[in-house]
Amino acid sequence: MVTRRFTVVLEPAEEGGFVVKCLELPVATQGETRDEALKNIREAIEGYLEVKAKLHGKIRGEKVEVVVEAPSALLA
């Protein structure tokens, strides 16, 4: 196992509670409290990474790196 750090954004939900999104992965969840939302995003990230690890050797096709230009405000 390797320890990795991810950045998440925690926002108040309109209906109450919190929505939390991971900036590096396509993972989002919610919780009634801040602590519950953070616990849920940890579990969601772990689940995403477990599935990705299982599929790692099974993906077919060509792996291609794509480079794009991004507004400098995104990198600040």
N, CA, C and O atoms as CSV, one atom per row, in Angstrom:
chain,resi,resn,atom,element,x,y,z
A,1,MET,N,N,0.839,-1.186,0.000
A,1,MET,CA,C,0.000,0.000,0.000
A,1,MET,C,C,0.882,1.247,0.000
A,1,MET,O,O,1.966,1.270,0.584
A,2,VAL,N,N,0.389,2.264,-0.664
A,2,VAL,CA,C,1.082,3.541,-0.753
A,2,VAL,C,C,0.146,4.617,-0.214
A,2,VAL,O,O,-1.062,4.559,-0.442
A,3,THR,N,N,0.688,5.585,0.490
A,3,THR,CA,C,-0.116,6.701,0.973
A,3,THR,C,C,-0.099,7.797,-0.079
A,3,THR,O,O,0.967,8.213,-0.533
A,4,ARG,N,N,-1.282,8.267,-0.468
A,4,ARG,CA,C,-1.395,9.368,-1.437
A,4,ARG,C,C,-2.248,10.462,-0.836
A,4,ARG,O,O,-3.134,10.192,-0.026
A,5,ARG,N,N,-1.989,11.675,-1.221
A,5,ARG,CA,C,-2.781,12.819,-0.757
A,5,ARG,C,C,-3.596,13.357,-1.924
A,5,ARG,O,O,-3.107,13.453,-3.050
A,6,PHE,N,N,-4.835,13.703,-1.640
A,6,PHE,CA,C,-5.723,14.281,-2.636
A,6,PHE,C,C,-6.333,15.555,-2.071
A,6,PHE,O,O,-6.514,15.687,-0.860
A,7,THR,N,N,-6.644,16.483,-2.952
A,7,THR,CA,C,-7.273,17.736,-2.549
A,7,THR,C,C,-8.774,17.602,-2.766
A,7,THR,O,O,-9.220,17.174,-3.831
A,8,VAL,N,N,-9.554,17.973,-1.746
A,8,VAL,CA,C,-11.007,17.941,-1.877
A,8,VAL,C,C,-11.572,19.326,-1.580
A,8,VAL,O,O,-10.982,20.118,-0.846
A,9,VAL,N,N,-12.732,19.589,-2.173
A,9,VAL,CA,C,-13.438,20.848,-1.938
A,9,VAL,C,C,-14.726,20.512,-1.200
A,9,VAL,O,O,-15.525,19.694,-1.655
A,10,LEU,N,N,-14.910,21.145,-0.077
A,10,LEU,CA,C,-16.078,20.928,0.779
A,10,LEU,C,C,-16.980,22.151,0.659
A,10,LEU,O,O,-16.559,23.267,0.967
A,11,GLU,N,N,-18.226,21.946,0.212
A,11,GLU,CA,C,-19.165,23.057,0.015
A,11,GLU,C,C,-20.456,22.779,0.762
A,11,GLU,O,O,-20.905,21.634,0.809
A,12,PRO,N,N,-21.058,23.796,1.343
A,12,PRO,CA,C,-22.376,23.608,1.958
A,12,PRO,C,C,-23.398,23.265,0.865
A,12,PRO,O,O,-23.403,23.887,-0.197
A,13,ALA,N,N,-24.252,22.284,1.126
A,13,ALA,CA,C,-25.301,21.908,0.176
A,13,ALA,C,C,-26.526,22.786,0.412
A,13,ALA,O,O,-26.811,23.159,1.550
A,14,GLU,N,N,-27.247,23.116,-0.649
A,14,GLU,CA,C,-28.439,23.955,-0.538
A,14,GLU,C,C,-29.468,23.348,0.411
A,14,GLU,O,O,-30.122,24.070,1.164
A,15,GLU,N,N,-29.612,22.037,0.377
A,15,GLU,CA,C,-30.615,21.359,1.194
A,15,GLU,C,C,-30.105,21.006,2.588
A,15,GLU,O,O,-30.798,20.344,3.361
A,16,GLY,N,N,-28.905,21.447,2.899
A,16,GLY,CA,C,-28.298,21.141,4.193
A,16,GLY,C,C,-27.197,20.115,4.021
A,16,GLY,O,O,-27.168,19.386,3.029
A,17,GLY,N,N,-26.314,20.056,4.959
A,17,GLY,CA,C,-25.194,19.130,4.861
A,17,GLY,C,C,-24.100,19.698,3.975
A,17,GLY,O,O,-24.019,20.908,3.763
A,18,PHE,N,N,-23.256,18.807,3.460
A,18,PHE,CA,C,-22.111,19.214,2.663
A,18,PHE,C,C,-21.937,18.320,1.450
A,18,PHE,O,O,-22.238,17.127,1.493
A,19,VAL,N,N,-21.450,18.907,0.375
A,19,VAL,CA,C,-21.022,18.182,-0.819
A,19,VAL,C,C,-19.511,18.285,-0.849
A,19,VAL,O,O,-18.958,19.355,-0.592
A,20,VAL,N,N,-18.836,17.192,-1.157
A,20,VAL,CA,C,-17.371,17.201,-1.202
A,20,VAL,C,C,-16.922,16.525,-2.492
A,20,VAL,O,O,-17.408,15.453,-2.851
A,21,LYS,N,N,-15.977,17.179,-3.185
A,21,LYS,CA,C,-15.482,16.706,-4.480
A,21,LYS,C,C,-13.964,16.607,-4.437
A,21,LYS,O,O,-13.289,17.455,-3.853
A,22,CYS,N,N,-13.440,15.565,-5.062
A,22,CYS,CA,C,-11.996,15.402,-5.188
A,22,CYS,C,C,-11.556,16.099,-6.473
A,22,CYS,O,O,-12.133,15.867,-7.536
A,23,LEU,N,N,-10.543,16.946,-6.380
A,23,LEU,CA,C,-10.082,17.681,-7.556
A,23,LEU,C,C,-9.278,16.815,-8.521
A,23,LEU,O,O,-9.286,17.074,-9.724
A,24,GLU,N,N,-8.588,15.802,-8.024
A,24,GLU,CA,C,-7.723,14.982,-8.884
A,24,GLU,C,C,-8.414,13.765,-9.482
A,24,GLU,O,O,-7.922,13.198,-10.457
A,25,LEU,N,N,-9.539,13.357,-8.919
A,25,LEU,CA,C,-10.235,12.149,-9.369
A,25,LEU,C,C,-11.709,12.458,-9.619
A,25,LEU,O,O,-12.242,13.414,-9.056
A,26,PRO,N,N,-12.371,11.663,-10.454
A,26,PRO,CA,C,-13.803,11.880,-10.693
A,26,PRO,C,C,-14.651,11.284,-9.558
A,26,PRO,O,O,-15.433,10.359,-9.774
A,27,VAL,N,N,-14.483,11.822,-8.367
A,27,VAL,CA,C,-15.139,11.292,-7.178
A,27,VAL,C,C,-15.800,12.441,-6.416
A,27,VAL,O,O,-15.182,13.480,-6.185
A,28,ALA,N,N,-17.056,12.243,-6.030
A,28,ALA,CA,C,-17.782,13.221,-5.216
A,28,ALA,C,C,-18.759,12.473,-4.328
A,28,ALA,O,O,-19.178,11.361,-4.649
A,29,THR,N,N,-19.119,13.085,-3.213
A,29,THR,CA,C,-20.083,12.490,-2.298
A,29,THR,C,C,-20.648,13.601,-1.422
A,29,THR,O,O,-20.421,14.782,-1.686
A,30,GLN,N,N,-21.375,13.227,-0.394
A,30,GLN,CA,C,-21.970,14.209,0.499
A,30,GLN,C,C,-22.066,13.644,1.905
A,30,GLN,O,O,-21.795,12.466,2.136
A,31,GLY,N,N,-22.454,14.498,2.837
A,31,GLY,CA,C,-22.657,14.076,4.216
A,31,GLY,C,C,-23.459,15.122,4.961
A,31,GLY,O,O,-23.480,16.293,4.583
A,32,GLU,N,N,-24.109,14.696,6.009
A,32,GLU,CA,C,-24.920,15.618,6.817
A,32,GLU,C,C,-24.049,16.594,7.597
A,32,GLU,O,O,-24.446,17.736,7.834
A,33,THR,N,N,-22.860,16.143,7.996
A,33,THR,CA,C,-21.923,16.999,8.732
A,33,THR,C,C,-20.610,17.052,7.964
A,33,THR,O,O,-20.371,16.259,7.053
A,34,ARG,N,N,-19.768,18.001,8.350
A,34,ARG,CA,C,-18.450,18.126,7.724
A,34,ARG,C,C,-17.653,16.837,7.905
A,34,ARG,O,O,-17.055,16.332,6.955
A,35,ASP,N,N,-17.648,16.306,9.130
A,35,ASP,CA,C,-16.897,15.073,9.410
A,35,ASP,C,C,-17.426,13.888,8.602
A,35,ASP,O,O,-16.645,13.094,8.077
A,36,GLU,N,N,-18.746,13.770,8.503
A,36,GLU,CA,C,-19.335,12.674,7.732
A,36,GLU,C,C,-18.982,12.807,6.250
A,36,GLU,O,O,-18.673,11.810,5.598
A,37,ALA,N,N,-19.026,14.029,5.713
A,37,ALA,CA,C,-18.686,14.243,4.308
A,37,ALA,C,C,-17.225,13.872,4.038
A,37,ALA,O,O,-16.922,13.249,3.020
A,38,LEU,N,N,-16.322,14.251,4.945
A,38,LEU,CA,C,-14.911,13.910,4.770
A,38,LEU,C,C,-14.669,12.404,4.904
A,38,LEU,O,O,-13.843,11.843,4.184
A,39,LYS,N,N,-15.374,11.760,5.808
A,39,LYS,CA,C,-15.280,10.299,5.938
A,39,LYS,C,C,-15.769,9.624,4.654
A,39,LYS,O,O,-15.155,8.676,4.165
A,40,ASN,N,N,-16.877,10.126,4.121
A,40,ASN,CA,C,-17.451,9.547,2.900
A,40,ASN,C,C,-16.536,9.731,1.692
A,40,ASN,O,O,-16.424,8.826,0.866
A,41,ILE,N,N,-15.875,10.894,1.575
A,41,ILE,CA,C,-14.987,11.098,0.426
A,41,ILE,C,C,-13.758,10.206,0.539
A,41,ILE,O,O,-13.258,9.722,-0.476
A,42,ARG,N,N,-13.261,9.979,1.755
A,42,ARG,CA,C,-12.133,9.044,1.918
A,42,ARG,C,C,-12.537,7.650,1.433
A,42,ARG,O,O,-11.793,7.005,0.694
A,43,GLU,N,N,-13.711,7.194,1.849
A,43,GLU,CA,C,-14.200,5.879,1.425
A,43,GLU,C,C,-14.417,5.825,-0.085
A,43,GLU,O,O,-14.107,4.816,-0.717
A,44,ALA,N,N,-14.947,6.902,-0.668
A,44,ALA,CA,C,-15.195,6.938,-2.111
A,44,ALA,C,C,-13.880,6.907,-2.891
A,44,ALA,O,O,-13.777,6.218,-3.906
A,45,ILE,N,N,-12.879,7.648,-2.425
A,45,ILE,CA,C,-11.572,7.648,-3.088
A,45,ILE,C,C,-10.931,6.269,-2.985
A,45,ILE,O,O,-10.397,5.761,-3.971
A,46,GLU,N,N,-10.978,5.659,-1.801
A,46,GLU,CA,C,-10.414,4.311,-1.630
A,46,GLU,C,C,-11.104,3.322,-2.563
A,46,GLU,O,O,-10.438,2.502,-3.196
A,47,GLY,N,N,-12.423,3.389,-2.656
A,47,GLY,CA,C,-13.168,2.500,-3.551
A,47,GLY,C,C,-12.797,2.715,-5.004
A,47,GLY,O,O,-12.610,1.753,-5.749
A,48,TYR,N,N,-12.689,3.967,-5.411
A,48,TYR,CA,C,-12.295,4.287,-6.785
A,48,TYR,C,C,-10.917,3.698,-7.097
A,48,TYR,O,O,-10.722,3.087,-8.148
A,49,LEU,N,N,-9.962,3.886,-6.177
A,49,LEU,CA,C,-8.601,3.397,-6.401
A,49,LEU,C,C,-8.538,1.869,-6.412
A,49,LEU,O,O,-7.748,1.291,-7.159
A,50,GLU,N,N,-9.360,1.211,-5.595
A,50,GLU,CA,C,-9.403,-0.257,-5.608
A,50,GLU,C,C,-9.882,-0.776,-6.956
A,50,GLU,O,O,-9.291,-1.701,-7.513
A,51,VAL,N,N,-10.946,-0.186,-7.480
A,51,VAL,CA,C,-11.472,-0.602,-8.788
A,51,VAL,C,C,-10.453,-0.317,-9.880
A,51,VAL,O,O,-10.237,-1.149,-10.761
A,52,LYS,N,N,-9.832,0.845,-9.829
A,52,LYS,CA,C,-8.824,1.209,-10.832
A,52,LYS,C,C,-7.655,0.220,-10.808
A,52,LYS,O,O,-7.141,-0.160,-11.860
A,53,ALA,N,N,-7.234,-0.197,-9.608
A,53,ALA,CA,C,-6.128,-1.157,-9.490
A,53,ALA,C,C,-6.518,-2.511,-10.081
A,53,ALA,O,O,-5.695,-3.167,-10.719
A,54,LYS,N,N,-7.760,-2.932,-9.875
A,54,LYS,CA,C,-8.228,-4.212,-10.420
A,54,LYS,C,C,-8.294,-4.175,-11.943
A,54,LYS,O,O,-8.029,-5.185,-12.594
A,55,LEU,N,N,-8.638,-3.041,-12.512
A,55,LEU,CA,C,-8.779,-2.909,-13.959
A,55,LEU,C,C,-7.458,-2.600,-14.663
A,55,LEU,O,O,-7.376,-2.660,-15.890
A,56,HIS,N,N,-6.435,-2.273,-13.891
A,56,HIS,CA,C,-5.159,-1.796,-14.444
A,56,HIS,C,C,-4.647,-2.671,-15.591
A,56,HIS,O,O,-4.321,-2.139,-16.652
A,57,GLY,N,N,-4.567,-3.955,-15.421
A,57,GLY,CA,C,-4.038,-4.846,-16.455
A,57,GLY,C,C,-5.057,-5.269,-17.491
A,57,GLY,O,O,-4.700,-5.930,-18.466
A,58,LYS,N,N,-6.316,-4.907,-17.309
A,58,LYS,CA,C,-7.385,-5.368,-18.193
A,58,LYS,C,C,-7.815,-4.334,-19.238
A,58,LYS,O,O,-8.659,-4.628,-20.085
A,59,ILE,N,N,-7.254,-3.149,-19.185
A,59,ILE,CA,C,-7.644,-2.099,-20.115
A,59,ILE,C,C,-6.964,-2.326,-21.449
A,59,ILE,O,O,-5.747,-2.493,-21.523
A,60,ARG,N,N,-7.765,-2.331,-22.502
A,60,ARG,CA,C,-7.230,-2.508,-23.846
A,60,ARG,C,C,-7.142,-1.165,-24.538
A,60,ARG,O,O,-7.773,-0.192,-24.124
A,61,GLY,N,N,-6.371,-1.127,-25.571
A,61,GLY,CA,C,-6.261,0.100,-26.341
A,61,GLY,C,C,-4.927,0.781,-26.107
A,61,GLY,O,O,-4.091,0.322,-25.329
A,62,GLU,N,N,-4.763,1.870,-26.793
A,62,GLU,CA,C,-3.512,2.609,-26.743
A,62,GLU,C,C,-3.556,3.675,-25.656
A,62,GLU,O,O,-4.511,4.448,-25.578
A,63,LYS,N,N,-2.544,3.716,-24.833
A,63,LYS,CA,C,-2.447,4.743,-23.798
A,63,LYS,C,C,-1.729,5.952,-24.402
A,63,LYS,O,O,-0.598,5.835,-24.874
A,64,VAL,N,N,-2.388,7.108,-24.385
A,64,VAL,CA,C,-1.849,8.311,-24.996
A,64,VAL,C,C,-1.892,9.447,-23.986
A,64,VAL,O,O,-2.909,9.640,-23.320
A,65,GLU,N,N,-0.816,10.194,-23.862
A,65,GLU,CA,C,-0.790,11.365,-22.996
A,65,GLU,C,C,-1.209,12.575,-23.816
A,65,GLU,O,O,-0.716,12.781,-24.925
A,66,VAL,N,N,-2.107,13.364,-23.278
A,66,VAL,CA,C,-2.603,14.558,-23.956
A,66,VAL,C,C,-2.173,15.776,-23.149
A,66,VAL,O,O,-2.322,15.798,-21.927
A,67,VAL,N,N,-1.643,16.781,-23.823
A,67,VAL,CA,C,-1.207,18.014,-23.182
A,67,VAL,C,C,-2.133,19.134,-23.644
A,67,VAL,O,O,-2.376,19.288,-24.841
A,68,VAL,N,N,-2.647,19.910,-22.701
A,68,VAL,CA,C,-3.523,21.027,-23.031
A,68,VAL,C,C,-3.024,22.288,-22.333
A,68,VAL,O,O,-2.293,22.214,-21.345
A,69,GLU,N,N,-3.420,23.430,-22.848
A,69,GLU,CA,C,-3.107,24.699,-22.198
A,69,GLU,C,C,-4.265,25.052,-21.289
A,69,GLU,O,O,-5.424,24.977,-21.697
A,70,ALA,N,N,-3.962,25.436,-20.060
A,70,ALA,CA,C,-4.990,25.783,-19.076
A,70,ALA,C,C,-4.784,27.218,-18.640
A,70,ALA,O,O,-3.652,27.699,-18.602
A,71,PRO,N,N,-5.875,27.913,-18.307
A,71,PRO,CA,C,-5.737,29.273,-17.797
A,71,PRO,C,C,-4.855,29.282,-16.545
A,71,PRO,O,O,-4.968,28.402,-15.691
A,72,SER,N,N,-3.979,30.281,-16.445
A,72,SER,CA,C,-3.049,30.333,-15.323
A,72,SER,C,C,-3.772,30.453,-13.978
A,72,SER,O,O,-3.210,30.084,-12.946
A,73,ALA,N,N,-5.000,30.959,-13.973
A,73,ALA,CA,C,-5.763,31.071,-12.723
A,73,ALA,C,C,-6.037,29.707,-12.121
A,73,ALA,O,O,-6.180,29.593,-10.904
A,74,LEU,N,N,-6.113,28.670,-12.939
A,74,LEU,CA,C,-6.351,27.321,-12.430
A,74,LEU,C,C,-5.147,26.762,-11.706
A,74,LEU,O,O,-5.290,25.875,-10.864
A,75,LEU,N,N,-3.989,27.249,-12.008
A,75,LEU,CA,C,-2.757,26.716,-11.435
A,75,LEU,C,C,-2.281,27.499,-10.225
A,75,LEU,O,O,-1.278,27.138,-9.609
A,76,ALA,N,N,-2.976,28.549,-9.883
A,76,ALA,CA,C,-2.555,29.383,-8.745
A,76,ALA,C,C,-2.927,28.775,-7.426
A,76,ALA,O,O,-2.643,29.354,-6.378
